[in-house]
């Protein structure tokens, strides 16, 4: 399957879908594939991506489509991150906030109950700032896959 065929496949699945979470997965796949098409990859890079798409075995007929395609989407995002250092929007922000909250709670524990909540807020704010900075750097390096809203 090439990128355009895969996009068409998910657009067709999107027309048939009724579950909101399933629709979200299909829209994410379409958005990522459209972003890849518009990036200007070389033929070699495109063949690597298409090989990665074929390895996902998307044409199989699963019982639970949302769960199946959600797992495949995660695998595909990881493949793009490993092969081309491409990340989705807000990737570092989410990681920064999570780590900031963890460290904030850990440090705030030393100061009692109010320290926990204060540590959580301060850690989250610092993690958010660092994450946004890293996301901005990745954007400048053209390493972010845009998540365009598809209606």
MIROLUM-651417 format. One record per residue (C-alpha): residue number from 0; residue in three letters; x, y, z. Coordinates in steps of 0.02 Angstrom, whole numbers. Layout:
REM MIROLUM-651417
node k: NUM r: ALA east: X north: Y up: Z
...
//
This chain:
REM MIROLUM-651417
node k: 0 r: UNK east: 0 north: 0 up: 0
node k: 1 r: UNK east: 65 north: 170 up: -43
node k: 2 r: UNK east: 26 north: 329 up: 54
node k: 3 r: UNK east: -116 north: 385 up: -59
node k: 4 r: UNK east: -199 north: 213 up: -56
node k: 5 r: UNK east: -186 north: 209 up: 133
node k: 6 r: UNK east: -262 north: 383 up: 146
node k: 7 r: UNK east: -405 north: 329 up: 33
node k: 8 r: UNK east: -427 north: 171 up: 137
node k: 9 r: UNK east: -447 north: 272 up: 297
node k: 10 r: UNK east: -561 north: 399 up: 214
node k: 11 r: UNK east: -672 north: 253 up: 162
node k: 12 r: UNK east: -668 north: 181 up: 339
node k: 13 r: UNK east: -708 north: 355 up: 406
node k: 14 r: UNK east: -867 north: 361 up: 301
node k: 15 r: UNK east: -925 north: 195 up: 375
node k: 16 r: UNK east: -878 north: 233 up: 556
node k: 17 r: UNK east: -1004 north: 284 up: 689
node k: 18 r: UNK east: -900 north: 272 up: 848
node k: 19 r: UNK east: -822 north: 441 up: 896
node k: 20 r: UNK east: -660 north: 363 up: 957
node k: 21 r: UNK east: -645 north: 259 up: 799
node k: 22 r: UNK east: -673 north: 416 up: 694
node k: 23 r: UNK east: -536 north: 505 up: 792
node k: 24 r: UNK east: -412 north: 366 up: 753
node k: 25 r: UNK east: -454 north: 371 up: 567
node k: 26 r: UNK east: -438 north: 561 up: 563
node k: 27 r: UNK east: -269 north: 549 up: 649
node k: 28 r: UNK east: -207 north: 423 up: 521
node k: 29 r: UNK east: -270 north: 532 up: 376
node k: 30 r: UNK east: -191 north: 687 up: 452
node k: 31 r: UNK east: -21 north: 604 up: 475
node k: 32 r: UNK east: -23 north: 529 up: 300
node k: 33 r: UNK east: -72 north: 697 up: 223
node k: 34 r: UNK east: 67 north: 782 up: 321
node k: 35 r: UNK east: 191 north: 653 up: 256
node k: 36 r: UNK east: 135 north: 681 up: 76
node k: 37 r: UNK east: 161 north: 869 up: 94
node k: 38 r: UNK east: 335 north: 858 up: 172
node k: 39 r: UNK east: 433 north: 829 up: 14
node k: 40 r: UNK east: 519 north: 667 up: 58
node k: 41 r: UNK east: 638 north: 586 up: -65
node k: 42 r: UNK east: 587 north: 429 up: -160
node k: 43 r: UNK east: 696 north: 322 up: -46
node k: 44 r: UNK east: 616 north: 395 up: 110
node k: 45 r: UNK east: 442 north: 372 up: 38
node k: 46 r: UNK east: 481 north: 190 up: -2
node k: 47 r: UNK east: 537 north: 164 up: 179
node k: 48 r: UNK east: 375 north: 241 up: 241
node k: 49 r: UNK east: 271 north: 135 up: 122
node k: 50 r: UNK east: 364 north: -20 up: 181
node k: 51 r: UNK east: 321 north: 30 up: 359
node k: 52 r: UNK east: 138 north: 51 up: 309
node k: 53 r: UNK east: 136 north: -121 up: 227
node k: 54 r: UNK east: 208 north: -198 up: 385
node k: 55 r: UNK east: 57 north: -134 up: 483
node k: 56 r: UNK east: -58 north: -253 up: 387
node k: 57 r: UNK east: -201 north: -127 up: 386
node k: 58 r: UNK east: -310 north: -226 up: 265
node k: 59 r: UNK east: -343 north: -366 up: 389
node k: 60 r: UNK east: -521 north: -377 up: 453
node k: 61 r: UNK east: -513 north: -355 up: 643
node k: 62 r: UNK east: -659 north: -382 up: 761
node k: 63 r: UNK east: -627 north: -221 up: 859
node k: 64 r: UNK east: -575 north: -94 up: 727
node k: 65 r: UNK east: -547 north: 51 up: 846
node k: 66 r: UNK east: -430 north: -48 up: 957
node k: 67 r: UNK east: -339 north: -126 up: 809
node k: 68 r: UNK east: -311 north: 37 up: 715
node k: 69 r: UNK east: -270 north: 132 up: 873
node k: 70 r: UNK east: -127 north: 9 up: 907
node k: 71 r: UNK east: -71 north: 23 up: 726
node k: 72 r: UNK east: -73 north: 214 up: 739
node k: 73 r: UNK east: 39 north: 206 up: 892
node k: 74 r: UNK east: 157 north: 87 up: 802
node k: 75 r: UNK east: 160 north: 199 up: 648
node k: 76 r: UNK east: 197 north: 356 up: 752
node k: 77 r: UNK east: 339 north: 264 up: 838
node k: 78 r: UNK east: 405 north: 206 up: 669
node k: 79 r: UNK east: 406 north: 386 up: 605
node k: 80 r: UNK east: 492 north: 444 up: 765
node k: 81 r: UNK east: 625 north: 309 up: 753
node k: 82 r: UNK east: 659 north: 320 up: 566
node k: 83 r: UNK east: 639 north: 507 up: 532
node k: 84 r: UNK east: 635 north: 589 up: 705
node k: 85 r: UNK east: 458 north: 651 up: 669
node k: 86 r: UNK east: 347 north: 687 up: 818
node k: 87 r: UNK east: 165 north: 738 up: 835
node k: 88 r: UNK east: 114 north: 911 up: 893
node k: 89 r: UNK east: 130 north: 938 up: 1080
node k: 90 r: UNK east: 240 north: 784 up: 1104
node k: 91 r: UNK east: 370 north: 867 up: 1215
node k: 92 r: UNK east: 240 north: 974 up: 1305
node k: 93 r: UNK east: 148 north: 818 up: 1363
node k: 94 r: UNK east: 308 north: 733 up: 1418
node k: 95 r: UNK east: 370 north: 891 up: 1505
node k: 96 r: UNK east: 208 north: 915 up: 1601
node k: 97 r: UNK east: 206 north: 732 up: 1656
node k: 98 r: UNK east: 385 north: 734 up: 1715
node k: 99 r: UNK east: 363 north: 904 up: 1796
node k: 100 r: UNK east: 214 north: 842 up: 1896
node k: 101 r: UNK east: 309 north: 687 up: 1952
node k: 102 r: UNK east: 461 north: 784 up: 2009
node k: 103 r: UNK east: 353 north: 921 up: 2084
node k: 104 r: UNK east: 257 north: 799 up: 2192
node k: 105 r: UNK east: 418 north: 711 up: 2242
node k: 106 r: UNK east: 499 north: 875 up: 2294
node k: 107 r: UNK east: 340 north: 946 up: 2370
node k: 108 r: UNK east: 322 north: 796 up: 2485
node k: 109 r: UNK east: 463 north: 866 up: 2590
node k: 110 r: UNK east: 354 north: 1016 up: 2635
node k: 111 r: UNK east: 196 north: 927 up: 2692
node k: 112 r: UNK east: 20 north: 927 up: 2619
node k: 113 r: UNK east: 25 north: 1104 up: 2548
node k: 114 r: UNK east: 196 north: 1069 up: 2478
node k: 115 r: UNK east: 124 north: 926 up: 2375
node k: 116 r: UNK east: -2 north: 1034 up: 2285
node k: 117 r: UNK east: 121 north: 1178 up: 2269
node k: 118 r: UNK east: 256 north: 1060 up: 2203
node k: 119 r: UNK east: 131 north: 986 up: 2080
node k: 120 r: UNK east: 85 north: 1157 up: 2011
node k: 121 r: UNK east: 262 north: 1223 up: 2003
node k: 122 r: UNK east: 328 north: 1061 up: 1927
node k: 123 r: UNK east: 190 north: 1060 up: 1797
node k: 124 r: UNK east: 224 north: 1241 up: 1751
node k: 125 r: UNK east: 411 north: 1212 up: 1733
node k: 126 r: UNK east: 380 north: 1052 up: 1633
node k: 127 r: UNK east: 256 north: 1145 up: 1522
node k: 128 r: UNK east: 381 north: 1283 up: 1488
node k: 129 r: UNK east: 522 north: 1163 up: 1447
node k: 130 r: UNK east: 407 north: 1053 up: 1341
node k: 131 r: UNK east: 342 north: 1201 up: 1240
node k: 132 r: UNK east: 520 north: 1259 up: 1211
node k: 133 r: UNK east: 570 north: 1087 up: 1147
node k: 134 r: UNK east: 413 north: 1081 up: 1037
node k: 135 r: UNK east: 459 north: 1251 up: 965
node k: 136 r: UNK east: 636 north: 1188 up: 927
node k: 137 r: UNK east: 566 north: 1033 up: 842
node k: 138 r: UNK east: 448 north: 1144 up: 741
node k: 139 r: UNK east: 594 north: 1252 up: 683
node k: 140 r: UNK east: 687 north: 1094 up: 629
node k: 141 r: UNK east: 532 north: 1037 up: 533
node k: 142 r: UNK east: 516 north: 879 up: 637
node k: 143 r: UNK east: 332 north: 899 up: 686
node k: 144 r: UNK east: 189 north: 810 up: 600
node k: 145 r: UNK east: 44 north: 932 up: 594
node k: 146 r: UNK east: -120 north: 867 up: 659
node k: 147 r: UNK east: -236 north: 957 up: 540
node k: 148 r: UNK east: -418 north: 954 up: 587
node k: 149 r: UNK east: -516 north: 851 up: 461
node k: 150 r: UNK east: -704 north: 873 up: 453
//
